[in-house]
Amino acid sequence: MAQQFAGFAHLCIMNRTQTLFIFFIALILAISGCKKDDMVYYIKSNPQELHFSKDGGLDTVAITSNSGWTVIIPLEWCKTNLSSVGTSDKTVFLRFQVEQNTTTQSRSQDVVIKSSDDNSLQSVIKIYQEAAEDPHGIGAAADRRHPIGTVGFQIGAQCIDRVDGRFVTGMAPSANSHAERWLV
């Protein structure tokens, strides 16, 4: 009987060892066999447009991302408090400062927030600014003025007469001017 017990004990130990071995092999295969999902990066900006008066000013955009990012500003009249963020799993507030617009033309630009982890990923923030008022009060026509000054004239009714067999054309006399005639 002792021999049978020894044989049974040996069988139990063998089964336990084999069970542990099979368990560890299954665990290793489960861990190494799992395909890791590729990280899906995102960058979101809210709002996606900022509007400024001619005087410029400050405004803020919330950038939510799971990626590091860089700010690309093409024109110097707009600046931000950050130029880049290394990693971000939270919302970062990006403050925009826009200079006064002294021109009579409105202006705009696209500020790009570009992922440092995925070059194809970006968010675009459109910046708009009103034009300054024209000091002469004549709007965009001020850019087309003659450089010497403004020339005024009066248009009257045109006369066509026949003098010595020829047609003569000119301006009809008015109370404020004298009539001049030109031969045609």
Biotite code that builds the C-alpha atoms (Angstrom):
import biotite.structure as struc

atoms = struc.array([
    struc.Atom([0.000, 0.000, 0.000], chain_id="A", res_id=1, res_name="MET", atom_name="CA", element="C"),
    struc.Atom([2.849, 2.316, 0.681], chain_id="A", res_id=2, res_name="ALA", atom_name="CA", element="C"),
    struc.Atom([3.983, 1.732, -2.851], chain_id="A", res_id=3, res_name="GLN", atom_name="CA", element="C"),
    struc.Atom([0.614, 2.709, -4.235], chain_id="A", res_id=4, res_name="GLN", atom_name="CA", element="C"),
    struc.Atom([0.583, 5.865, -2.092], chain_id="A", res_id=5, res_name="PHE", atom_name="CA", element="C"),
    struc.Atom([4.065, 6.807, -3.297], chain_id="A", res_id=6, res_name="ALA", atom_name="CA", element="C"),
    struc.Atom([2.966, 6.289, -6.884], chain_id="A", res_id=7, res_name="GLY", atom_name="CA", element="C"),
    struc.Atom([-0.164, 8.417, -6.362], chain_id="A", res_id=8, res_name="PHE", atom_name="CA", element="C"),
    struc.Atom([1.857, 11.207, -4.695], chain_id="A", res_id=9, res_name="ALA", atom_name="CA", element="C"),
    struc.Atom([4.337, 11.142, -7.542], chain_id="A", res_id=10, res_name="HIS", atom_name="CA", element="C"),
    struc.Atom([1.442, 11.408, -10.049], chain_id="A", res_id=11, res_name="LEU", atom_name="CA", element="C"),
    struc.Atom([-0.063, 14.379, -8.174], chain_id="A", res_id=12, res_name="CYS", atom_name="CA", element="C"),
    struc.Atom([3.246, 16.212, -8.098], chain_id="A", res_id=13, res_name="ILE", atom_name="CA", element="C"),
    struc.Atom([3.716, 15.525, -11.768], chain_id="A", res_id=14, res_name="MET", atom_name="CA", element="C"),
    struc.Atom([0.213, 16.785, -12.595], chain_id="A", res_id=15, res_name="ASN", atom_name="CA", element="C"),
    struc.Atom([0.748, 19.952, -10.564], chain_id="A", res_id=16, res_name="ARG", atom_name="CA", element="C"),
    struc.Atom([4.061, 20.660, -12.319], chain_id="A", res_id=17, res_name="THR", atom_name="CA", element="C"),
    struc.Atom([2.526, 20.037, -15.715], chain_id="A", res_id=18, res_name="GLN", atom_name="CA", element="C"),
    struc.Atom([-0.472, 22.210, -14.825], chain_id="A", res_id=19, res_name="THR", atom_name="CA", element="C"),
    struc.Atom([1.779, 25.090, -13.720], chain_id="A", res_id=20, res_name="LEU", atom_name="CA", element="C"),
    struc.Atom([3.899, 24.674, -16.839], chain_id="A", res_id=21, res_name="PHE", atom_name="CA", element="C"),
    struc.Atom([0.862, 24.750, -19.127], chain_id="A", res_id=22, res_name="ILE", atom_name="CA", element="C"),
    struc.Atom([-0.539, 27.758, -17.228], chain_id="A", res_id=23, res_name="PHE", atom_name="CA", element="C"),
    struc.Atom([2.698, 29.743, -17.642], chain_id="A", res_id=24, res_name="PHE", atom_name="CA", element="C"),
    struc.Atom([2.956, 28.872, -21.334], chain_id="A", res_id=25, res_name="ILE", atom_name="CA", element="C"),
    struc.Atom([-0.650, 30.001, -21.874], chain_id="A", res_id=26, res_name="ALA", atom_name="CA", element="C"),
    struc.Atom([0.008, 33.230, -19.958], chain_id="A", res_id=27, res_name="LEU", atom_name="CA", element="C"),
    struc.Atom([3.121, 34.012, -22.004], chain_id="A", res_id=28, res_name="ILE", atom_name="CA", element="C"),
    struc.Atom([1.289, 33.336, -25.251], chain_id="A", res_id=29, res_name="LEU", atom_name="CA", element="C"),
    struc.Atom([-1.639, 35.495, -24.160], chain_id="A", res_id=30, res_name="ALA", atom_name="CA", element="C"),
    struc.Atom([0.602, 38.428, -23.286], chain_id="A", res_id=31, res_name="ILE", atom_name="CA", element="C"),
    struc.Atom([2.877, 38.221, -26.322], chain_id="A", res_id=32, res_name="SER", atom_name="CA", element="C"),
    struc.Atom([0.147, 37.222, -28.737], chain_id="A", res_id=33, res_name="GLY", atom_name="CA", element="C"),
    struc.Atom([-2.014, 40.293, -28.115], chain_id="A", res_id=34, res_name="CYS", atom_name="CA", element="C"),
    struc.Atom([-1.672, 42.881, -30.828], chain_id="A", res_id=35, res_name="LYS", atom_name="CA", element="C"),
    struc.Atom([-1.191, 46.294, -29.337], chain_id="A", res_id=36, res_name="LYS", atom_name="CA", element="C"),
    struc.Atom([-3.540, 48.847, -30.831], chain_id="A", res_id=37, res_name="ASP", atom_name="CA", element="C"),
    struc.Atom([-1.916, 51.810, -32.528], chain_id="A", res_id=38, res_name="ASP", atom_name="CA", element="C"),
    struc.Atom([-2.410, 55.044, -30.619], chain_id="A", res_id=39, res_name="MET", atom_name="CA", element="C"),
    struc.Atom([-5.019, 57.297, -32.214], chain_id="A", res_id=40, res_name="VAL", atom_name="CA", element="C"),
    struc.Atom([-3.904, 60.880, -31.673], chain_id="A", res_id=41, res_name="TYR", atom_name="CA", element="C"),
    struc.Atom([-6.205, 63.887, -31.719], chain_id="A", res_id=42, res_name="TYR", atom_name="CA", element="C"),
    struc.Atom([-5.989, 67.675, -31.392], chain_id="A", res_id=43, res_name="ILE", atom_name="CA", element="C"),
    struc.Atom([-9.122, 69.761, -30.922], chain_id="A", res_id=44, res_name="LYS", atom_name="CA", element="C"),
    struc.Atom([-9.391, 73.529, -30.552], chain_id="A", res_id=45, res_name="SER", atom_name="CA", element="C"),
    struc.Atom([-12.348, 75.411, -29.160], chain_id="A", res_id=46, res_name="ASN", atom_name="CA", element="C"),
    struc.Atom([-13.278, 77.878, -30.566], chain_id="A", res_id=47, res_name="PRO", atom_name="CA", element="C"),
    struc.Atom([-11.843, 77.456, -34.051], chain_id="A", res_id=48, res_name="GLN", atom_name="CA", element="C"),
    struc.Atom([-12.209, 81.158, -34.959], chain_id="A", res_id=49, res_name="GLU", atom_name="CA", element="C"),
    struc.Atom([-11.252, 84.352, -33.135], chain_id="A", res_id=50, res_name="LEU", atom_name="CA", element="C"),
    struc.Atom([-12.458, 87.820, -34.148], chain_id="A", res_id=51, res_name="HIS", atom_name="CA", element="C"),
    struc.Atom([-10.656, 90.983, -33.041], chain_id="A", res_id=52, res_name="PHE", atom_name="CA", element="C"),
    struc.Atom([-11.486, 94.656, -33.400], chain_id="A", res_id=53, res_name="SER", atom_name="CA", element="C"),
    struc.Atom([-9.051, 97.060, -35.044], chain_id="A", res_id=54, res_name="LYS", atom_name="CA", element="C"),
    struc.Atom([-7.588, 97.729, -31.583], chain_id="A", res_id=55, res_name="ASP", atom_name="CA", element="C"),
    struc.Atom([-6.421, 94.101, -31.197], chain_id="A", res_id=56, res_name="GLY", atom_name="CA", element="C"),
    struc.Atom([-6.539, 92.424, -27.803], chain_id="A", res_id=57, res_name="GLY", atom_name="CA", element="C"),
    struc.Atom([-6.424, 89.081, -26.002], chain_id="A", res_id=58, res_name="LEU", atom_name="CA", element="C"),
    struc.Atom([-8.478, 85.911, -26.348], chain_id="A", res_id=59, res_name="ASP", atom_name="CA", element="C"),
    struc.Atom([-8.079, 82.252, -25.371], chain_id="A", res_id=60, res_name="THR", atom_name="CA", element="C"),
    struc.Atom([-8.534, 78.937, -27.168], chain_id="A", res_id=61, res_name="VAL", atom_name="CA", element="C"),
    struc.Atom([-8.793, 75.586, -25.346], chain_id="A", res_id=62, res_name="ALA", atom_name="CA", element="C"),
    struc.Atom([-6.571, 72.929, -26.954], chain_id="A", res_id=63, res_name="ILE", atom_name="CA", element="C"),
    struc.Atom([-7.488, 69.345, -26.037], chain_id="A", res_id=64, res_name="THR", atom_name="CA", element="C"),
    struc.Atom([-5.023, 66.708, -27.180], chain_id="A", res_id=65, res_name="SER", atom_name="CA", element="C"),
    struc.Atom([-3.375, 63.405, -26.346], chain_id="A", res_id=66, res_name="ASN", atom_name="CA", element="C"),
    struc.Atom([-0.301, 64.422, -28.307], chain_id="A", res_id=67, res_name="SER", atom_name="CA", element="C"),
    struc.Atom([2.487, 66.945, -28.023], chain_id="A", res_id=68, res_name="GLY", atom_name="CA", element="C"),
    struc.Atom([2.020, 69.889, -30.373], chain_id="A", res_id=69, res_name="TRP", atom_name="CA", element="C"),
    struc.Atom([3.618, 72.996, -31.873], chain_id="A", res_id=70, res_name="THR", atom_name="CA", element="C"),
    struc.Atom([2.027, 76.361, -32.744], chain_id="A", res_id=71, res_name="VAL", atom_name="CA", element="C"),
    struc.Atom([2.724, 77.724, -36.250], chain_id="A", res_id=72, res_name="ILE", atom_name="CA", element="C"),
    struc.Atom([1.872, 81.438, -36.690], chain_id="A", res_id=73, res_name="ILE", atom_name="CA", element="C"),
    struc.Atom([2.635, 82.754, -40.198], chain_id="A", res_id=74, res_name="PRO", atom_name="CA", element="C"),
    struc.Atom([2.268, 86.522, -39.557], chain_id="A", res_id=75, res_name="LEU", atom_name="CA", element="C"),
    struc.Atom([3.844, 88.521, -36.733], chain_id="A", res_id=76, res_name="GLU", atom_name="CA", element="C"),
    struc.Atom([0.815, 90.619, -35.730], chain_id="A", res_id=77, res_name="TRP", atom_name="CA", element="C"),
    struc.Atom([-0.505, 87.655, -33.727], chain_id="A", res_id=78, res_name="CYS", atom_name="CA", element="C"),
    struc.Atom([1.354, 85.960, -30.850], chain_id="A", res_id=79, res_name="LYS", atom_name="CA", element="C"),
    struc.Atom([0.601, 83.200, -28.320], chain_id="A", res_id=80, res_name="THR", atom_name="CA", element="C"),
    struc.Atom([1.776, 82.481, -24.780], chain_id="A", res_id=81, res_name="ASN", atom_name="CA", element="C"),
    struc.Atom([3.048, 79.003, -25.802], chain_id="A", res_id=82, res_name="LEU", atom_name="CA", element="C"),
    struc.Atom([4.998, 77.856, -28.833], chain_id="A", res_id=83, res_name="SER", atom_name="CA", element="C"),
    struc.Atom([4.744, 74.125, -28.077], chain_id="A", res_id=84, res_name="SER", atom_name="CA", element="C"),
    struc.Atom([3.622, 71.522, -25.536], chain_id="A", res_id=85, res_name="VAL", atom_name="CA", element="C"),
    struc.Atom([5.650, 68.314, -25.003], chain_id="A", res_id=86, res_name="GLY", atom_name="CA", element="C"),
    struc.Atom([2.851, 65.918, -24.060], chain_id="A", res_id=87, res_name="THR", atom_name="CA", element="C"),
    struc.Atom([-0.715, 66.589, -23.215], chain_id="A", res_id=88, res_name="SER", atom_name="CA", element="C"),
    struc.Atom([-3.565, 64.440, -21.960], chain_id="A", res_id=89, res_name="ASP", atom_name="CA", element="C"),
    struc.Atom([-5.492, 67.423, -20.748], chain_id="A", res_id=90, res_name="LYS", atom_name="CA", element="C"),
    struc.Atom([-6.845, 70.748, -21.922], chain_id="A", res_id=91, res_name="THR", atom_name="CA", element="C"),
    struc.Atom([-4.266, 73.517, -22.346], chain_id="A", res_id=92, res_name="VAL", atom_name="CA", element="C"),
    struc.Atom([-5.395, 77.143, -22.683], chain_id="A", res_id=93, res_name="PHE", atom_name="CA", element="C"),
    struc.Atom([-3.586, 78.941, -25.484], chain_id="A", res_id=94, res_name="LEU", atom_name="CA", element="C"),
    struc.Atom([-3.746, 82.743, -25.121], chain_id="A", res_id=95, res_name="ARG", atom_name="CA", element="C"),
    struc.Atom([-3.666, 84.851, -28.295], chain_id="A", res_id=96, res_name="PHE", atom_name="CA", element="C"),
    struc.Atom([-2.476, 88.462, -28.355], chain_id="A", res_id=97, res_name="GLN", atom_name="CA", element="C"),
    struc.Atom([-3.263, 90.486, -31.492], chain_id="A", res_id=98, res_name="VAL", atom_name="CA", element="C"),
    struc.Atom([-1.633, 93.850, -32.200], chain_id="A", res_id=99, res_name="GLU", atom_name="CA", element="C"),
    struc.Atom([-3.572, 96.934, -33.271], chain_id="A", res_id=100, res_name="GLN", atom_name="CA", element="C"),
    struc.Atom([-4.384, 97.047, -36.979], chain_id="A", res_id=101, res_name="ASN", atom_name="CA", element="C"),
    struc.Atom([-3.281, 100.470, -38.272], chain_id="A", res_id=102, res_name="THR", atom_name="CA", element="C"),
    struc.Atom([-4.060, 99.701, -41.921], chain_id="A", res_id=103, res_name="THR", atom_name="CA", element="C"),
    struc.Atom([-7.337, 100.359, -43.710], chain_id="A", res_id=104, res_name="THR", atom_name="CA", element="C"),
    struc.Atom([-7.508, 96.694, -44.744], chain_id="A", res_id=105, res_name="GLN", atom_name="CA", element="C"),
    struc.Atom([-8.983, 93.931, -42.605], chain_id="A", res_id=106, res_name="SER", atom_name="CA", element="C"),
    struc.Atom([-6.646, 91.001, -42.116], chain_id="A", res_id=107, res_name="ARG", atom_name="CA", element="C"),
    struc.Atom([-6.718, 87.320, -41.273], chain_id="A", res_id=108, res_name="SER", atom_name="CA", element="C"),
    struc.Atom([-4.461, 84.318, -40.887], chain_id="A", res_id=109, res_name="GLN", atom_name="CA", element="C"),
    struc.Atom([-4.588, 80.607, -40.097], chain_id="A", res_id=110, res_name="ASP", atom_name="CA", element="C"),
    struc.Atom([-2.735, 79.547, -36.953], chain_id="A", res_id=111, res_name="VAL", atom_name="CA", element="C"),
    struc.Atom([-1.879, 75.835, -37.101], chain_id="A", res_id=112, res_name="VAL", atom_name="CA", element="C"),
    struc.Atom([-1.595, 73.562, -34.062], chain_id="A", res_id=113, res_name="ILE", atom_name="CA", element="C"),
    struc.Atom([0.462, 70.631, -35.384], chain_id="A", res_id=114, res_name="LYS", atom_name="CA", element="C"),
    struc.Atom([0.961, 67.293, -33.631], chain_id="A", res_id=115, res_name="SER", atom_name="CA", element="C"),
    struc.Atom([4.545, 66.395, -32.760], chain_id="A", res_id=116, res_name="SER", atom_name="CA", element="C"),
    struc.Atom([3.583, 62.680, -32.708], chain_id="A", res_id=117, res_name="ASP", atom_name="CA", element="C"),
    struc.Atom([1.672, 62.488, -36.025], chain_id="A", res_id=118, res_name="ASP", atom_name="CA", element="C"),
    struc.Atom([2.766, 64.949, -38.741], chain_id="A", res_id=119, res_name="ASN", atom_name="CA", element="C"),
    struc.Atom([-0.518, 64.592, -40.612], chain_id="A", res_id=120, res_name="SER", atom_name="CA", element="C"),
    struc.Atom([-2.555, 65.720, -37.584], chain_id="A", res_id=121, res_name="LEU", atom_name="CA", element="C"),
    struc.Atom([-3.332, 69.405, -37.052], chain_id="A", res_id=122, res_name="GLN", atom_name="CA", element="C"),
    struc.Atom([-5.996, 71.827, -35.929], chain_id="A", res_id=123, res_name="SER", atom_name="CA", element="C"),
    struc.Atom([-6.443, 75.225, -37.606], chain_id="A", res_id=124, res_name="VAL", atom_name="CA", element="C"),
    struc.Atom([-7.572, 78.358, -35.760], chain_id="A", res_id=125, res_name="ILE", atom_name="CA", element="C"),
    struc.Atom([-8.689, 81.224, -38.003], chain_id="A", res_id=126, res_name="LYS", atom_name="CA", element="C"),
    struc.Atom([-7.822, 84.724, -36.733], chain_id="A", res_id=127, res_name="ILE", atom_name="CA", element="C"),
    struc.Atom([-9.745, 87.713, -38.129], chain_id="A", res_id=128, res_name="TYR", atom_name="CA", element="C"),
    struc.Atom([-9.181, 91.412, -37.432], chain_id="A", res_id=129, res_name="GLN", atom_name="CA", element="C"),
    struc.Atom([-11.123, 94.489, -38.522], chain_id="A", res_id=130, res_name="GLU", atom_name="CA", element="C"),
    struc.Atom([-9.516, 97.293, -40.516], chain_id="A", res_id=131, res_name="ALA", atom_name="CA", element="C"),
    struc.Atom([-8.603, 100.626, -38.964], chain_id="A", res_id=132, res_name="ALA", atom_name="CA", element="C"),
    struc.Atom([-10.749, 103.607, -39.873], chain_id="A", res_id=133, res_name="GLU", atom_name="CA", element="C"),
    struc.Atom([-9.480, 105.796, -42.665], chain_id="A", res_id=134, res_name="ASP", atom_name="CA", element="C"),
    struc.Atom([-8.389, 109.148, -41.185], chain_id="A", res_id=135, res_name="PRO", atom_name="CA", element="C"),
    struc.Atom([-9.636, 110.920, -44.348], chain_id="A", res_id=136, res_name="HIS", atom_name="CA", element="C"),
    struc.Atom([-13.040, 109.250, -44.176], chain_id="A", res_id=137, res_name="GLY", atom_name="CA", element="C"),
    struc.Atom([-13.037, 108.083, -47.770], chain_id="A", res_id=138, res_name="ILE", atom_name="CA", element="C"),
    struc.Atom([-12.382, 104.365, -47.201], chain_id="A", res_id=139, res_name="GLY", atom_name="CA", element="C"),
    struc.Atom([-10.403, 102.289, -49.639], chain_id="A", res_id=140, res_name="ALA", atom_name="CA", element="C"),
    struc.Atom([-10.507, 105.111, -52.247], chain_id="A", res_id=141, res_name="ALA", atom_name="CA", element="C"),
    struc.Atom([-7.841, 106.905, -50.183], chain_id="A", res_id=142, res_name="ALA", atom_name="CA", element="C"),
    struc.Atom([-5.280, 104.511, -51.578], chain_id="A", res_id=143, res_name="ASP", atom_name="CA", element="C"),
    struc.Atom([-6.144, 105.626, -55.137], chain_id="A", res_id=144, res_name="ARG", atom_name="CA", element="C"),
    struc.Atom([-5.850, 109.402, -54.584], chain_id="A", res_id=145, res_name="ARG", atom_name="CA", element="C"),
    struc.Atom([-3.556, 111.477, -56.722], chain_id="A", res_id=146, res_name="HIS", atom_name="CA", element="C"),
    struc.Atom([-0.342, 112.081, -54.758], chain_id="A", res_id=147, res_name="PRO", atom_name="CA", element="C"),
    struc.Atom([-0.451, 115.861, -55.302], chain_id="A", res_id=148, res_name="ILE", atom_name="CA", element="C"),
    struc.Atom([-3.897, 116.374, -53.822], chain_id="A", res_id=149, res_name="GLY", atom_name="CA", element="C"),
    struc.Atom([-7.551, 116.401, -54.620], chain_id="A", res_id=150, res_name="THR", atom_name="CA", element="C"),
    struc.Atom([-8.820, 118.088, -57.780], chain_id="A", res_id=151, res_name="VAL", atom_name="CA", element="C"),
    struc.Atom([-12.378, 119.426, -57.923], chain_id="A", res_id=152, res_name="GLY", atom_name="CA", element="C"),
    struc.Atom([-14.347, 120.245, -61.039], chain_id="A", res_id=153, res_name="PHE", atom_name="CA", element="C"),
    struc.Atom([-17.870, 121.038, -62.133], chain_id="A", res_id=154, res_name="GLN", atom_name="CA", element="C"),
    struc.Atom([-19.712, 119.311, -64.941], chain_id="A", res_id=155, res_name="ILE", atom_name="CA", element="C"),
    struc.Atom([-22.222, 121.376, -66.859], chain_id="A", res_id=156, res_name="GLY", atom_name="CA", element="C"),
    struc.Atom([-24.345, 120.805, -69.946], chain_id="A", res_id=157, res_name="ALA", atom_name="CA", element="C"),
    struc.Atom([-22.327, 120.287, -73.075], chain_id="A", res_id=158, res_name="GLN", atom_name="CA", element="C"),
    struc.Atom([-22.925, 122.555, -76.102], chain_id="A", res_id=159, res_name="CYS", atom_name="CA", element="C"),
    struc.Atom([-22.280, 121.790, -79.717], chain_id="A", res_id=160, res_name="ILE", atom_name="CA", element="C"),
    struc.Atom([-22.331, 124.779, -82.075], chain_id="A", res_id=161, res_name="ASP", atom_name="CA", element="C"),
    struc.Atom([-21.499, 125.283, -85.676], chain_id="A", res_id=162, res_name="ARG", atom_name="CA", element="C"),
    struc.Atom([-19.061, 128.122, -86.262], chain_id="A", res_id=163, res_name="VAL", atom_name="CA", element="C"),
    struc.Atom([-17.702, 128.923, -89.710], chain_id="A", res_id=164, res_name="ASP", atom_name="CA", element="C"),
    struc.Atom([-18.766, 125.514, -91.017], chain_id="A", res_id=165, res_name="GLY", atom_name="CA", element="C"),
    struc.Atom([-17.047, 123.604, -88.235], chain_id="A", res_id=166, res_name="ARG", atom_name="CA", element="C"),
    struc.Atom([-18.516, 121.940, -85.142], chain_id="A", res_id=167, res_name="PHE", atom_name="CA", element="C"),
    struc.Atom([-17.430, 123.489, -81.885], chain_id="A", res_id=168, res_name="VAL", atom_name="CA", element="C"),
    struc.Atom([-17.907, 121.701, -78.588], chain_id="A", res_id=169, res_name="THR", atom_name="CA", element="C"),
    struc.Atom([-17.380, 122.914, -75.031], chain_id="A", res_id=170, res_name="GLY", atom_name="CA", element="C"),
    struc.Atom([-18.935, 123.529, -71.661], chain_id="A", res_id=171, res_name="MET", atom_name="CA", element="C"),
    struc.Atom([-22.017, 125.670, -71.312], chain_id="A", res_id=172, res_name="ALA", atom_name="CA", element="C"),
    struc.Atom([-21.443, 128.766, -69.233], chain_id="A", res_id=173, res_name="PRO", atom_name="CA", element="C"),
    struc.Atom([-22.588, 128.663, -65.630], chain_id="A", res_id=174, res_name="SER", atom_name="CA", element="C"),
    struc.Atom([-22.945, 131.342, -63.021], chain_id="A", res_id=175, res_name="ALA", atom_name="CA", element="C"),
    struc.Atom([-19.570, 130.395, -61.466], chain_id="A", res_id=176, res_name="ASN", atom_name="CA", element="C"),
    struc.Atom([-17.442, 130.015, -64.573], chain_id="A", res_id=177, res_name="SER", atom_name="CA", element="C"),
    struc.Atom([-16.924, 131.329, -68.071], chain_id="A", res_id=178, res_name="HIS", atom_name="CA", element="C"),
    struc.Atom([-17.544, 129.313, -71.216], chain_id="A", res_id=179, res_name="ALA", atom_name="CA", element="C"),
    struc.Atom([-14.616, 127.883, -73.108], chain_id="A", res_id=180, res_name="GLU", atom_name="CA", element="C"),
    struc.Atom([-14.886, 126.339, -76.534], chain_id="A", res_id=181, res_name="ARG", atom_name="CA", element="C"),
    struc.Atom([-12.698, 123.938, -78.413], chain_id="A", res_id=182, res_name="TRP", atom_name="CA", element="C"),
    struc.Atom([-12.700, 123.230, -82.115], chain_id="A", res_id=183, res_name="LEU", atom_name="CA", element="C"),
    struc.Atom([-13.346, 119.621, -83.126], chain_id="A", res_id=184, res_name="VAL", atom_name="CA", element="C"),
])
